[in-house]
Amino acid sequence: MLEIARYQAERRLKGTLALAVGISALALMFIAFFPSFADVDMDAYVEAFPPAFQEAFGIDTIGTIEGFLAVELYQFVWLLLLGLYVAYLAAGSIAEDVERDRMDLVLSLPVSRARVVTETFAALVVPIVLLNLVVPVAVYAGVLAIGETVALADLVMVHLLSIPYLLACAAIGLLLSTLLVRADLARRLAIGLVFALFLVDSVSSSADYTWLAAVSPTAHYDPTAILVHGTYDFTGAAVLLLATLALVLASRVQFRRSDIGV
């Protein structure tokens, strides 16, 4: 059981560890810059950004270590870039094997198409969880190293609640991977769609169209609220998990119907 998931997870292990080290190093570099913010006029700094940008990234909280981490690391790197990355990764997971005729070999074995999709998605959980185990250790150590403190519970929750968000981004990519047979096209569309949903959330929230923002995964995960205000959106996490389940089930149905020559 789970042979496909184990195989794909092992293939991604080295790349995931390298990414975890890279993000950890980037986080430590950001944290090292924080003491220099003491000499900055924060009001003037915040006002220099457009209102929509302030809304999207929570710039007004940047004067504290919690707000600084939220803006510099979690709102941009974790929320946006990592969300795009996992969507990109998932979008090539099925489509690439179909495009390169490797899926014919897989389906010649006694495995169902539904199982292939489910285990492919399960393999994507490994890098998501691993990143959320490694990076917070580096962040917490870096904060202590510069003589600052951050609530450990909030730091743990900002990573724990990011897992449903990243799973939802991966599920978007997975569905596109079953809809399209060209892996590059699926990857580009996944990046474009996740980024478009991010913009929908940002623009709709600033324009008081919160009902429209609800379709975006980013509307249900707010690192700034967690780190700065200690507010945990468990309802948003549940919505993201339900959306992930729906997208994975839709991917299973779509892949069973797909004509891939097997």
Secondary structure, DSSP 4 states (H G I P E B T S, - for coil): --HHHHHHHHHHHHHHHHHHHHHHHHHHHHHHHGGGGGGS-HHHHHHTS-HHHHHHHTGGGTTSHHHHHIIIIIIIIIIIIIHHHHHHHHHTTTHHHHHTTHHHHHHTSS--HHHHHHHHHHHHHHHHHHHHHHHHHHHHHHHHHTT----HHHHHHHHHTHHHHHHHHHHHHHHHHHH-S-HHHHHHHHHHHHHHHHHHHHHHHHTT-HHHHTTSGGGG--HHHHHHH----HHHHHHHHHHHHHHHHHHHHHHHH--S--
